[in-house]
Amino acid sequence: MEPLLRARGLTRRFGPGCEACMDGTGARSESNRCPVCATVWACRDVGLDLFREEALGIVGESGSGKSTLVRLLHFDWPATAGFLEVARTPALEKVPDLFHEGCAWSRNLLAMDKFRQRAVRDAAMGIVYQHPQLGLRMGVSSGGNIAERLLSAGWRSIGAMRERAGALLERTEIPLERMDEPPRNFSGGMQQRVQIAKALSGDPPILLLDEVTTGLDLSVQARVLDMVRELRDELRLSMLVVSHDLGVIHLLCQRTLVMRNGEVVESGLTDQILQDPQHPYTQLLVASQLQ
Amino acid sequence: MRAREWLLHAEDAGTTFGFLDDGAKKDVRRALLKAVAIPGYQVPYGSREMPLARGWGTGGIQITLSMLLPHDVVKVIDQGCDGSVNAVNIKKFYERVAGVSITTDTREASLIQTRHRIPEEPMTDRQILVLQVPYPEALREVEPSEAQTRRMHSEADYARMWLHLYEDVVHFGEIRISYRYPCTVNGRHVMDPSPIPRWDVPKLHMADTLFLFGAGRERRIYAVPPHTRVEPLEFEDHRFRVEDFAGKSCARCGATDTFLDEILGPGGSRSHFCSDTGYCDKRKATWNRS
């Protein structure tokens, strides 16, 4: 198995940073906020490998930096420091000046201009946010939401876009006659499914899921999770699944990272982490699960 | 008083030629050069106070004044009309501060300032067209924030604009923009061609003339240099098209190939007239002679 996405030293801080930051924040201390200069280290020195057709889970409590990590990977926020590279795939060949000659890995994506970052994102990634408002334009039709992603990738035929959007909405069980309705008319579960359809529109190998089921009731959660699992197998997706719900991680992911105060404290096979947690924080997390 | 005498007179009197002082002209010309170098890009500049309220063509006036020479022949039109209040006042102003001669004939003019129209008669590479622009930002329709639209331009991130057109087609079967139709200039920047009707948009494409756009209130200048690609945004299966005047003709000169204004007469009767009055007059004169 080959990694598809590789990140090293991903860091995002809010504030100037100072000498006391290293000792005052992070996994070993109580907070990710420096007691001296009040800098928040939302994400510090995170490394991860996402393998082909693998689902990687990221767990941790609120404020542990999970969503920040996803936003850095999706180029929503600029990183303070770090290295992110993607493996050479046919879809990425058309992005200008992304790969060195004969090199299997791209240049550092975080150091690239926004123009090429967007090209990489359009060709290789889809994202589903916890809040549908972040991923969807509520005033635009559902079909239009999917078309936006296609337009950004250079599609210019309305017929072709509607066909693709229709197929995706059908796959995510949205009735076709509601394609021209804005997602604000939809229920939470439906909005989440429109987000999934939008994320898959560019046929990306990587899907980022940021707390997809949080805030949905249990039966809808089950339905969305089933769908994600089917899609993963059907489209052979690599997924990054962020959740504070260990059940979701257990259901979807082979491997898991545990984050605390912006740092990774433990990583390994999901079963191993859930059955035999090593780090005290992970033990606490597993022990606090509702039985 | 002829132009050259006027110029000498003005210098003797210690006043500047063409209202603007040298510093202001330099500022505007510098912005113009940058605008020509990056077709379709909006260059910020220090818009000066004019003896007209902003919104009445101060952007176009500043561009014209910064370029005027005593031997220039100027034509000013407003909605295609040489005789409207805005056009007449601006012409009087140019006569007074620069002593240039004024014309209504597109062919004769060396410099044409306009609002809302491009003249029907084709222009040459010896002419310059200056457009008064109320809203320079093509993306304003989809994004209210100036910081965001600047970012979108710099990253060539135009998916939102395209989405706007997509939604129009899906909901109404047609793109509803009648004027200010967004265009891609030189394959890079999406530009607002000022409020010209769709009819005039193809005239910008690969033209011989230099087009300069000035927005005084918004403090922006942009340009379409000669022989530059100006392509309206369109879909492969939904092409851009101009207004349809099939079966209609000008009630005054009989033209069938011009942009027509619809005039409501007494009793609800409808008739059509050329929007470009200079061209209409010319046609009518030729017609009377023959």
Interface residues (C-beta under 8 A of the other chain):
Chain A: D113 K114 F115 R118 R137 V140 S141 G143 G144 A147 E148 R149 L151 S152 R156 S157 I158 G159 A160 M161 R162 D180
Chain B: S154 E155 A156 D157 A159 R160 W162 L163 Y166 E167 V169 V170 H171 F235 E236 D237 H238
